[in-house]
Amino acid sequence: MAVTTAKKIDPEDYILSVLSPEERLDAAFKVAREAFKGAKLTIKDVDNAIKKVRRNTYEKKK
């Protein structure tokens, strides 16, 4: 008789595994926006940085 054991799965790992790379990037940017809300950086500074990273990331794929 074979004994099977349940593997404990971390919910965060599961969530990340089902997201596409683009969705993971979007999620990371949302976290960054929240993290920098109280910083002296403006939202425009963060958005500009996000756009730059996205451009660089998506250009590499083409």
C-alpha positions as CSV (number, residue, x, y, z in Angstrom):
1,M,0.0,0.0,0.0
2,A,1.5,3.3,-1.1
3,V,1.4,6.2,1.4
4,T,1.0,9.6,-0.1
5,T,1.9,12.7,1.9
6,A,0.5,16.1,1.3
7,K,3.1,18.7,0.4
8,K,2.6,22.0,2.2
9,I,2.3,24.8,-0.3
10,D,3.0,28.4,0.5
11,P,0.1,30.5,-0.8
12,E,2.5,33.2,-1.9
13,D,4.5,30.7,-4.0
14,Y,1.3,29.3,-5.5
15,I,-0.1,32.8,-6.4
16,L,3.2,33.7,-8.0
17,S,3.3,30.4,-10.0
18,V,0.0,31.0,-11.6
19,L,0.7,34.6,-12.7
20,S,2.3,35.4,-16.0
21,P,5.6,37.3,-15.9
22,E,3.8,40.5,-16.9
23,E,1.3,40.0,-14.1
24,R,4.1,39.4,-11.6
25,L,5.8,42.6,-12.8
26,D,2.5,44.5,-12.4
27,A,2.0,43.1,-8.9
28,A,5.6,44.1,-8.0
29,F,4.9,47.7,-9.2
30,K,1.8,47.9,-7.2
31,V,3.7,46.9,-4.1
32,A,6.4,49.4,-4.9
33,R,3.9,52.2,-5.3
34,E,2.5,51.4,-1.8
35,A,5.9,51.1,-0.3
36,F,7.0,54.5,-1.6
37,K,3.8,56.4,-0.7
38,G,5.4,58.0,2.3
39,A,8.7,58.7,0.6
40,K,9.9,62.0,-0.8
41,L,9.6,60.6,-4.2
42,T,6.5,61.7,-6.0
43,I,4.1,59.2,-7.5
44,K,5.1,60.7,-10.9
45,D,8.8,59.7,-10.1
46,V,7.7,56.1,-9.3
47,D,5.5,55.9,-12.4
48,N,8.3,57.2,-14.6
49,A,10.7,54.6,-13.1
50,I,8.0,51.9,-13.7
51,K,7.6,52.9,-17.3
52,K,11.3,52.8,-17.9
53,V,11.6,49.3,-16.4
54,R,8.7,48.1,-18.4
55,R,10.1,49.6,-21.6
56,N,13.5,47.9,-21.0
57,T,11.8,44.6,-20.0
58,Y,9.5,44.4,-23.0
59,E,12.1,45.6,-25.5
60,K,14.3,42.6,-24.5
61,K,11.5,40.2,-25.3
62,K,11.1,41.5,-28.9
